[in-house]
Amino acid sequence: MKENKKPQEKINENNSEDEIISWIKNQRLMWKFRFYGFFKNLKFFEPYLFIILLAWGLDLFQIGILIAIQEGISFLFEIPSGMIADNKGRKSEMLICFFFYIISFIFYFFGPSFFILIFAAIFFGLGEAFRSGTHKAMEMQWLDKNKIPQYKSYVYGSSRSYSLYGSAISSILAILFFLSIPASRWIFLLTIIPYIIAFFLISTYPKYMNKSAHKEKNLSHMEEFYQSFKGLKILFRNRKLSKGLFSSSIYNSIFKSLKDYIQPILQLAIIFLLADLGLENSSFSQEFFLAVILGLVYAIFYLVSSYSSKISYKFEKIVKSPKKSIDILFYFFGAIIFVEAFFISIKLPIVIIIFYLLFYISYNIRRPITVGYLGDSIEVEQRTTILSVESQLRTIFIIIFAPLFGYIAEIFSIDTLFYILALVMIIINILFLRGE
């Protein structure tokens, strides 16, 4: 029997799952969702941000201050951005978000003044606040309109896969750009190009995604903000939940604060790597190989992160307990940091890269298990509140940890920071966080 290759214009409950997925795959808006994820992750500066800022005369403490400012602004404007989405529409909010990102990149281009870089961090934080959760809500709005909300996992997964492709390709392209541009600051202007494309892509989204919601929703955002603080009462009454929340927020904030330290670490170790490989050790060679290695390392990190998230359920199945899995990975994280400190101190670049890869793998295995554990530790109607509390705690810890870690690294050394942090993590987990 000959198949009709013409795609269906509409679907309903009578269609099979395969037909619905096939319909979703071929929708023009679904492709826009995918390419949004792809273009927003073309952050060409990412593998070199710390290197650029250090070359401009900043130290790790000042970089930590910029991270804290960015996180703080994102935290403070999350509720106001939600109100704007309700009054002006999500589509308008997304356009504003990309406008803020582009302004941020322009400020970064006009560095290296620390004062100018503070404005870059502020506008990037505003972009994060306006983007946070908005696009997922738009995807859900489209699914609801077509009466297929049960396929949200497929749609989110599909768009996320393109985001990861974007991150990996961005890291490879970053190598070519970084080695070709007249000065490192130009990498920020190059990043504006995919963000302008994403801006115009969002502008082509359907008009119904920009309809103002009912005014009463303004109250819902304030109520949501209030509820998240009410969630703190639940947190301190429920010992099982409090352990899970603090374990998650501390772990995630440490990872977010340290994930880009691979850049200054490899910058210090590149001389030894060139010697090990028997290559010329000139300043040009150091800059060239550092750019190539960092770009490739970040590409590998992103690809492996994608795979790690998919196998997290297998790890939990082997351990047979979500909280035990979380505890084991907390200890493993501390052990990785401790061993990494040793290899940083004796400057073995290849081993440093391998252990930093384990750093990313551990995080991406642990995150899905933690979200599931927190969801199972509370009533269904309180899950959103608790995840909001977890996000707020994580932000607060990043605001504290990012500059603190930078200060310790500057006063002592990065390997000393890692030794101290590993021991503190293990002690805290033993005394306060392990077990139910």
TILUMKE-595504 format. One record per residue (C-alpha): x, y, z; residue in three letters. Coordinates in steps of 0.05 Angstrom, whole numbers, plus 32768, in hexadecimal, padded with zeros to 4 digits. Example, Ala and Ser with C-alpha at 12.3 -4.5 7.8 and 13.67 -1.06 7.14 Angstrom:
NODE  east  north    up  code
NODE  80F6   7FA6  809C   ALA
NODE  8111   7FEB  808F   SER
//
This chain:
NODE  east  north    up  code
NODE  8000   8000  8000   MET
NODE  801C   8043  7FEC   LYS
NODE  8027   8074  8026   GLU
NODE  800F   80BB  8022   ASN
NODE  804E   80E5  802C   LYS
NODE  8029   8126  8035   LYS
NODE  802F   813B  807E   PRO
NODE  7FF0   8142  80A7   GLN
NODE  7FDA   8189  80B5   GLU
NODE  7FB7   8177  80F6   LYS
NODE  7FB7   813F  8127   ILE
NODE  7F86   8126  815B   ASN
NODE  7F7F   80F1  8191   GLU
NODE  7F70   80BC  815C   ASN
NODE  7FB7   80C0  8140   ASN
NODE  7FEA   808D  8156   SER
NODE  8028   80A0  817D   GLU
NODE  8054   8095  8140   ASP
NODE  8028   80C2  8117   GLU
NODE  8028   80F9  814B   ILE
NODE  8074   80F7  8153   ILE
NODE  807C   80F7  8107   SER
NODE  804E   8134  8105   TRP
NODE  8076   8158  813B   ILE
NODE  80B8   814A  8118   LYS
NODE  80A1   816A  80D7   ASN
NODE  8080   81A8  80F3   GLN
NODE  80A2   81E9  80DF   ARG
NODE  809C   8204  8126   LEU
NODE  80BE   81C6  8142   MET
NODE  80FA   81D5  8115   TRP
NODE  80FA   821C  812F   LYS
NODE  80FC   8201  8176   PHE
NODE  8138   81D6  8164   ARG
NODE  815E   820E  8142   PHE
NODE  8150   823D  817B   TYR
NODE  8174   820C  81A8   GLY
NODE  81AC   8206  8176   PHE
NODE  81B9   8250  816C   PHE
NODE  81B3   8265  81B5   LYS
NODE  81EB   8234  81C6   ASN
NODE  821B   8251  8193   LEU
NODE  8242   8275  81CA   LYS
NODE  8286   8277  81A8   PHE
NODE  82A6   829A  81E3   PHE
NODE  8295   8264  8215   GLU
NODE  82D4   8238  8210   PRO
NODE  8300   8277  8218   TYR
NODE  82DA   82A6  8246   LEU
NODE  8307   829D  8282   PHE
NODE  8345   82A0  8256   ILE
NODE  832F   82E2  8237   ILE
NODE  831C   8301  827A   LEU
NODE  835E   82EC  829A   LEU
NODE  8384   8308  825E   ALA
NODE  8360   834A  8269   TRP
NODE  837D   834E  82AF   GLY
NODE  8344   8332  82D9   LEU
NODE  8352   82FE  830D   ASP
NODE  8327   82C1  8321   LEU
NODE  8308   82E7  835B   PHE
NODE  82F0   831F  832C   GLN
NODE  82D5   82EA  82FB   ILE
NODE  82B0   82CB  8336   GLY
NODE  8292   830F  8345   ILE
NODE  8279   8315  82FD   LEU
NODE  8259   82CF  8302   ILE
NODE  8238   82E2  8344   ALA
NODE  821C   8323  8326   ILE
NODE  8201   82FD  82EA   GLN
NODE  81DF   82C9  8316   GLU
NODE  81C5   82FE  8346   GLY
NODE  81A5   8327  830E   ILE
NODE  8185   82E9  82F0   SER
NODE  8169   82D8  8335   PHE
NODE  814E   831D  8343   LEU
NODE  812C   8326  82FF   PHE
NODE  810D   82E1  82F8   GLU
NODE  80CA   82F7  8314   ILE
NODE  80C6   833A  82EF   PRO
NODE  80D7   8316  82AE   SER
NODE  809C   82E7  82BA   GLY
NODE  806E   8323  82C3   MET
NODE  8086   833F  8280   ILE
NODE  8078   82FC  825F   ALA
NODE  8031   82FE  827A   ASP
NODE  8024   8346  8264   ASN
NODE  804A   8349  8222   LYS
NODE  804F   8300  820F   GLY
NODE  8084   82CB  8210   ARG
NODE  809B   82DA  81CA   LYS
NODE  80AA   8322  81DD   SER
NODE  80CE   830B  821B   GLU
NODE  80FB   82DE  81F1   MET
NODE  810B   8317  81C1   LEU
NODE  811D   8343  81FD   ILE
NODE  8149   830B  8218   CYS
NODE  8173   8307  81D8   PHE
NODE  8177   8353  81D7   PHE
NODE  8196   8350  821D   PHE
NODE  81C7   831A  8207   TYR
NODE  81DE   8343  81CB   ILE
NODE  81E8   8381  81F7   ILE
NODE  8211   8355  8227   SER
NODE  823F   833D  81EF   PHE
NODE  824A   8385  81D9   ILE
NODE  825F   8398  821F   PHE
NODE  828E   835C  8221   TYR
NODE  82AC   8374  81DF   PHE
NODE  82BB   83B8  81FD   PHE
NODE  82DF   8399  8239   GLY
NODE  8310   8393  825D   PRO
NODE  82F9   83C6  8290   SER
NODE  82DB   83A1  82CB   PHE
NODE  82A5   83D6  82CF   PHE
NODE  828F   83C8  8287   ILE
NODE  8292   837D  8293   LEU
NODE  8262   8386  82CE   ILE
NODE  822F   83A1  829D   PHE
NODE  823D   8366  826F   ALA
NODE  822E   8337  82A9   ALA
NODE  81EF   835E  82BB   ILE
NODE  81D2   835B  8275   PHE
NODE  81E3   8311  826D   PHE
NODE  81C0   8304  82AF   GLY
NODE  8183   832A  8295   LEU
NODE  8184   82FF  8257   GLY
NODE  8185   82C0  8282   GLU
NODE  814C   82DA  82AD   ALA
NODE  8120   82E8  8270   PHE
NODE  8131   82A7  824D   ARG
NODE  812B   8278  828A   SER
NODE  80F2   8248  827E   GLY
NODE  80D1   8275  824A   THR
NODE  80E0   824D  820C   HIS
NODE  80CB   820C  822D   LYS
NODE  8089   822E  823E   ALA
NODE  8081   8241  81F5   MET
NODE  808E   81F9  81DF   GLU
NODE  805A   81E2  8212   MET
NODE  8029   8217  81F8   GLN
NODE  8030   81FA  81B1   TRP
NODE  8025   81B3  81CB   LEU
NODE  7FE8   81C9  81F2   ASP
NODE  7FCB   81EC  81B5   LYS
NODE  7FD2   81AB  818E   ASN
NODE  7FB7   8183  81C9   LYS
NODE  7FF5   8157  81CF   ILE
NODE  8016   816E  8211   PRO
NODE  802B   8126  8220   GLN
NODE  8061   812D  81EB   TYR
NODE  8087   8164  8210   LYS
NODE  80C1   8135  8221   SER
NODE  80CB   8126  81D7   TYR
NODE  80C7   8170  81C3   VAL
NODE  80F5   8187  81FC   TYR
NODE  8126   814E  81ED   GLY
NODE  8128   815E  81A3   SER
NODE  8135   81A8  81AD   SER
NODE  8169   8199  81E4   ARG
NODE  818E   816B  81B5   SER
NODE  8197   81A4  8184   TYR
NODE  81AE   81D0  81BD   SER
NODE  81E5   819D  81CC   LEU
NODE  81F7   819A  8182   TYR
NODE  81FD   81E5  8184   GLY
NODE  822B   81E3  81C0   SER
NODE  8259   81AF  81A1   ALA
NODE  825C   81D2  815D   ILE
NODE  8265   8215  8180   SER
NODE  82A3   81FA  81A3   SER
NODE  82C1   81E2  8161   ILE
NODE  82B1   8223  813C   LEU
NODE  82CD   824A  8177   ALA
NODE  8312   822D  8169   ILE
NODE  8311   8248  8122   LEU
NODE  82F7   828C  8137   PHE
NODE  8325   8294  8172   PHE
NODE  8363   8286  8148   LEU
NODE  834B   82B3  810F   SER
NODE  8332   82F2  8131   ILE
NODE  8361   832E  813A   PRO
NODE  8353   8331  8185   ALA
NODE  832F   8303  81B6   SER
NODE  82F9   8337  81C4   ARG
NODE  82DD   832C  817E   TRP
NODE  82C3   82E7  8193   ILE
NODE  828A   830C  81B7   PHE
NODE  8275   8331  8178   LEU
NODE  8275   82F0  8151   LEU
NODE  8247   82D2  8185   THR
NODE  8214   8309  8176   ILE
NODE  8208   82EC  8130   ILE
NODE  81E5   82AB  8146   PRO
NODE  81BF   82D3  817B   TYR
NODE  81A5   8303  8147   ILE
NODE  818F   82C6  811E   ILE
NODE  816C   82AA  815C   ALA
NODE  814B   82EE  8168   PHE
NODE  812C   82EE  8122   PHE
NODE  811B   82A4  8128   LEU
NODE  80F2   82B2  8168   ILE
NODE  80D0   82ED  8144   SER
NODE  80B2   82BB  8113   THR
NODE  8090   8292  8149   TYR
NODE  8043   8292  8145   PRO
NODE  801E   82CF  815D   LYS
NODE  7FF6   82A7  8191   TYR
NODE  8037   829D  81B8   MET
NODE  8037   82E8  81C5   ASN
NODE  7FF1   82F1  81DF   LYS
NODE  7FEE   8313  8222   SER
NODE  7FD7   82E6  825A   ALA
NODE  7FA1   82FA  828B   HIS
NODE  7FB7   8331  82B9   LYS
NODE  7FA9   8306  82F5   GLU
NODE  7FE8   82DF  82E2   LYS
NODE  8012   8318  82FD   ASN
NODE  7FFC   8302  8341   LEU
NODE  800D   82BB  8332   SER
NODE  8056   82CD  8328   HIS
NODE  8059   82F2  836A   MET
NODE  8034   82B7  8389   GLU
NODE  8067   8288  836A   GLU
NODE  809F   82B2  8388   PHE
NODE  807C   82B0  83CC   TYR
NODE  806F   8266  83C6   GLN
NODE  80B9   8258  83B9   SER
NODE  80C9   8279  83FC   PHE
NODE  8091   8253  841D   LYS
NODE  80B4   8216  8402   GLY
NODE  80ED   8226  8431   LEU
NODE  80BE   8213  846B   LYS
NODE  80B3   81CF  844A   ILE
NODE  80FD   81C9  8440   LEU
NODE  810E   81D1  848A   PHE
NODE  80D4   81A4  84A1   ARG
NODE  80E5   816B  8472   ASN
NODE  812B   8151  8483   ARG
NODE  812C   8121  8447   LYS
NODE  811B   8159  8418   LEU
NODE  814B   818B  8437   SER
NODE  8185   815B  842E   LYS
NODE  8173   8150  83E6   GLY
NODE  816B   819B  83D7   LEU
NODE  81AC   81B0  83F8   PHE
NODE  81D2   8176  83D9   SER
NODE  81B8   818A  8394   SER
NODE  81C2   81D5  839B   SER
NODE  8208   81D0  83B9   ILE
NODE  821F   819E  8386   TYR
NODE  8202   81C4  834A   ASN
NODE  821D   8207  8362   SER
NODE  8263   81EB  836B   ILE
NODE  8261   81CD  8325   PHE
NODE  8247   820E  8306   LYS
NODE  827D   8236  832A   SER
NODE  82B7   8208  8315   LEU
NODE  82A2   81EC  82D1   LYS
NODE  82CC   8220  82AA   ASP
NODE  830A   821C  82D6   TYR
NODE  8324   81EB  82A2   ILE
NODE  8338   8229  827A   GLN
NODE  836B   8248  82AB   PRO
NODE  8381   8202  82C0   ILE
NODE  8394   81EF  8279   LEU
NODE  83B2   8234  826C   GLN
NODE  83E3   8226  82A5   LEU
NODE  83F0   81DF  828E   ALA
NODE  83F6   81EA  8243   ILE
NODE  8442   81F2  8247   ILE
NODE  8448   81AC  8264   PHE
NODE  8418   8190  8231   LEU
NODE  8441   81AB  81F7   LEU
NODE  8480   818E  8217   ALA
NODE  845F   814A  821F   ASP
NODE  844A   814B  81D6   LEU
NODE  848F   8162  81BF   GLY
NODE  8473   81A2  819F   LEU
NODE  8490   81E7  8199   GLU
NODE  8485   820F  81DA   ASN
NODE  8480   8256  81BF   SER
NODE  844A   8287  81D5   SER
NODE  8428   827D  8191   PHE
NODE  8427   8232  819A   SER
NODE  840B   8239  81E0   GLN
NODE  83D2   8266  81C8   GLU
NODE  83C3   823B  818C   PHE
NODE  83C1   81F8  81B0   PHE
NODE  839B   8215  81EC   LEU
NODE  8364   822F  81BD   ALA
NODE  8360   81EC  8198   VAL
NODE  8361   81C1  81D7   ILE
NODE  832D   81EB  81FC   LEU
NODE  82FE   81EB  81C0   GLY
NODE  8303   81A0  81B8   LEU
NODE  82FE   8193  8203   VAL
NODE  82BD   81BB  8208   TYR
NODE  82A0   8197  81CB   ALA
NODE  82AF   8154  81EC   ILE
NODE  8292   816C  822E   PHE
NODE  8250   817F  820D   TYR
NODE  824A   813E  81E6   LEU
NODE  825B   8113  8222   VAL
NODE  822B   813C  824E   SER
NODE  81F2   812A  821F   SER
NODE  8202   80E0  8224   TYR
NODE  820B   80E3  8270   SER
NODE  81C5   80FE  827B   SER
NODE  81A8   80C4  8254   LYS
NODE  81CA   808F  827E   ILE
NODE  81BA   80AD  82C2   SER
NODE  817F   807E  82CC   TYR
NODE  81AE   8042  82C2   LYS
NODE  81DB   805B  82FB   PHE
NODE  819F   8064  8329   GLU
NODE  8186   801E  8316   LYS
NODE  81C9   7FFF  8328   ILE
NODE  81CD   8023  836C   VAL
NODE  8182   8015  8378   LYS
NODE  8177   8055  83A0   SER
NODE  8172   809D  8386   PRO
NODE  818D   80BD  83C6   LYS
NODE  81C6   808B  83CB   LYS
NODE  81D6   809A  8382   SER
NODE  81D7   80E4  8392   ILE
NODE  8205   80D9  83CE   ASP
NODE  8235   80AD  83A7   ILE
NODE  823B   80E0  8370   LEU
NODE  8246   8117  83A3   PHE
NODE  8281   80F0  83C0   TYR
NODE  8299   80E0  8379   PHE
NODE  8297   812A  8368   PHE
NODE  82C1   813B  83A5   GLY
NODE  82F2   8103  8393   ALA
NODE  82F8   811C  834B   ILE
NODE  8307   8163  8364   ILE
NODE  833C   8148  8395   PHE
NODE  835F   811D  8361   VAL
NODE  835A   8156  832E   GLU
NODE  837D   8184  8360   ALA
NODE  83B7   8153  8363   PHE
NODE  83BE   814F  8317   PHE
NODE  83B9   819B  8312   ILE
NODE  83F2   81A2  8344   SER
NODE  8420   8173  831C   ILE
NODE  8406   8190  82DA   LYS
NODE  83EF   8154  82B1   LEU
NODE  83C1   8175  827E   PRO
NODE  83A5   8136  825C   ILE
NODE  8392   8117  82A0   VAL
NODE  8375   815A  82B6   ILE
NODE  8347   815A  8279   ILE
NODE  8331   8112  8286   ILE
NODE  831E   8121  82CE   PHE
NODE  82FA   8161  82BA   TYR
NODE  82D2   8137  828A   LEU
NODE  82BE   810B  82C5   LEU
NODE  82AB   814C  82E7   PHE
NODE  8277   8158  82B0   TYR
NODE  8261   810F  82AC   ILE
NODE  8253   810D  82F7   SER
NODE  8229   814C  82F4   TYR
NODE  81FE   8135  82B9   ASN
NODE  81F2   80F0  82D7   ILE
NODE  81DF   810D  831A   ARG
NODE  81B0   8145  8304   ARG
NODE  8175   811B  82E9   PRO
NODE  8179   80ED  8326   ILE
NODE  8177   8129  8355   THR
NODE  813B   8148  8332   VAL
NODE  8115   8106  8336   GLY
NODE  8127   80FD  8380   TYR
NODE  8110   8143  8392   LEU
NODE  80CF   8138  836C   GLY
NODE  80C2   80F7  8391   ASP
NODE  80D1   8116  83D5   SER
NODE  8096   8146  83D5   ILE
NODE  804C   814A  83C3   GLU
NODE  803E   8152  8378   VAL
NODE  801F   8197  8381   GLU
NODE  805E   81B0  83A5   GLN
NODE  8091   8198  8372   ARG
NODE  8096   81D9  834B   THR
NODE  809F   8200  838B   THR
NODE  80D7   81D2  83A3   ILE
NODE  80FC   81D4  8361   LEU
NODE  80F7   8220  8363   SER
NODE  8115   821F  83A9   VAL
NODE  814D   81F2  8390   GLU
NODE  815B   8223  8357   SER
NODE  815D   825D  8388   GLN
NODE  818C   8239  83B8   LEU
NODE  81BA   8227  837E   ARG
NODE  81BC   8270  8367   THR
NODE  81CB   8289  83AE   ILE
NODE  8204   8256  83B5   PHE
NODE  8222   826A  8371   ILE
NODE  8220   82B3  8387   ILE
NODE  8248   829F  83C5   ILE
NODE  8275   8269  83A6   PHE
NODE  828B   828A  8364   ALA
NODE  82B1   82C4  8383   PRO
NODE  82C7   829B  83C0   LEU
NODE  82E6   8265  8394   PHE
NODE  8307   829B  8369   GLY
NODE  8324   82BD  83A7   TYR
NODE  8341   827C  83C3   ILE
NODE  835E   826A  837F   ALA
NODE  837F   82AE  837A   GLU
NODE  839A   82B0  83C1   ILE
NODE  83B4   8268  83C0   PHE
NODE  83AC   8241  837F   SER
NODE  8377   821B  8357   ILE
NODE  8390   81D7  836F   ASP
NODE  838D   81F0  83B8   THR
NODE  8345   8206  83AC   LEU
NODE  8335   81C1  8390   PHE
NODE  8355   819D  83CC   TYR
NODE  832F   81C8  83FE   ILE
NODE  82ED   81C2  83D8   LEU
NODE  82F2   8176  83D1   ALA
NODE  82FE   816C  841B   LEU
NODE  82C6   819C  8430   VAL
NODE  8295   817B  83FF   MET
NODE  82A3   8135  841B   ILE
NODE  829E   814D  8463   ILE
NODE  825D   8173  8457   ILE
NODE  823E   8136  8434   ASN
NODE  8252   8107  846D   ILE
NODE  8239   8135  84A4   LEU
NODE  81FB   8155  8486   PHE
NODE  81E4   813D  8442   LEU
NODE  81EB   80F2  843B   ARG
NODE  81B2   80C1  8447   GLY
NODE  8168   80CC  8448   GLU
//
